[in-house]
Amino acid sequence: MVHVRKIAAPVVTVGALVALTLLPAATAQAQTRAQTQPQAQAQPQAQPQAQAPSAAALPNAALADRGTTRACAGIAGDRCLADIVTVAKGSVKPLATSTPVGYGPADFAAAYNLPAATVGPANTIAILDEGAFPTLEADLAGYRSQYGLPACTTANGCFKQVNEHGGAPLAAGTTTAQKEFDEGVGVETTLDVDMASAACPTCHILEITVNRDLTTSEDQAAEDFGVAMDTAATLGASAASVSYQFDPDATLDLGTAARDFFHPGMAITASSGDSGFEGTPSGWPQNLPTVTSVGGTSLYRTPGAGNGYTEVAWSGSGSGCAAELPPALGQPTSVAANCGGHRADSDVSADADPNTGAAVYDDYAPYSGQPYGWIAVGGTSESSPFVAGLYARGGDLADVEGPNTLYADPSSAFNDVTVGENAPPNSGCGVLCTSGSGWDGPTGLGTPNGLSGF
């Protein structure tokens, strides 16, 4: 059981170089996710239900009617948010193929009105992941070559891999437990770097290997991500993504790790979660006011409809309320009011449904000895690094402090997703779990419409 202390709201001042002031805990009232619910808002009007797509609407017919499994199920605290498409419902065996299944960079560029792959700056995207992946550069090369993206290697200065302190990356595991850990979270890592590449083909990739967590506490593992985030800023990243989620508590929400997630001028994104509406409290670090919380959609090919794609809220997209934190920086009062004046998740979204997910290349198998090759992966681990890549590609980062610039003028910068929900019907969670016009919990402001929002 996770215990979170109820405390006074911290003071937040928004300015170009004004730090987030995090106050110490005041009381010791225990609460859990199940026990604490957000203030109920007016019941939403009935929304049209998302219809099951035909196989033709999916990125590849091979994805039709499949099941999914969590990439790091049973390891890493189950906290990575990559969901792999399996060979069948109820199976844990990934659907591995010799050629890609799932969406590639051209699909995302078309769906989100992005420039040609050659257009964009050479800004750096930092990807924070656990475990070792010594062959990541080779796997990334396989992905980028498949889709005609420019090479991103150590030799040409595009790719760099370090540990959380900026030194040599974490070494490959030698014990059975370490190898199992590395292989499981490796799917997360390859998804992250591939999606960052799809969003900004011209950007550099900085992959930071956070300590392999086999014996340390959850809080310590989360604090390691804070150290890695400081390293990302020190090494000049324009944007950084975290596709992991931890149970929040006062130590994480208000301690040193939270401060590590505030670097004005560097966009920080984090996955909103893959379990649908969470209520209060929602997971860390995406609940922090200084972080852009990225939700998820189901992206379908729809010939004849606008740019040829339509979206609905993905049922797994995380949403909810922070228990003790103020609104996200720049988040309007009208949005935070849905959470009693606290931070409301999420801020923005992109494709995350595994059944409309991304094709990624993962050939690292130290534990099983059976490399996957091409697999289809989704989850908000797909959408977070993608949005981080758009921040880096958009390049308008000087004023970024959390998601503030997204909320500045969202009218044409995002595609409003108005259909779908992430909780059972009649759950009473209103806009926090049901998509509609304007901001909503599952998809935030919507999905990218070009780079103007970034």
Buried (B, 14 or more C-beta within 10 A) or exposed (E): EEEBBBBEBBEBEBEEEEEBEBEEBEEEEEBBBEEBBBBEBEEBEEBEEBEEBEEEBBBBEBBBEBBBBBBBEEBBBEBBBBBBBBBEEEEEEBBBBEEBBBBBBBBBBBBBBBEEBEEBBEBBBBBBBBBBBBBBBEBBBBBBEBBEBEEBBEEEEBBBBBBBBBEEBBEBBEEEBBBBBBBBBBBBBBBBBBBBBBBBBBBBBBBBBBBBBBEEEBBEBBBBBBBBBBBBBEBEBBBBBBBBBBBBBBBBBBBEBBBBBBBBEBBBBBBBBBBBBBBBBBBBBBBBBBBBBBBBBBBBBBEEEEEEBBBBBBBBBBBBBBBBBBBBBBBEEEBBBBBEBBBBBBBBBBBBBBBBBBBBBBBBBBBEEEBBBBBBBBBBBBBBBBBBBBBBBBBEBEBBBBBBBBBEEBEEBBBBBBBBBBBEEEBEBBBBBBBBEEBBBBBBBBBBBBBBBB
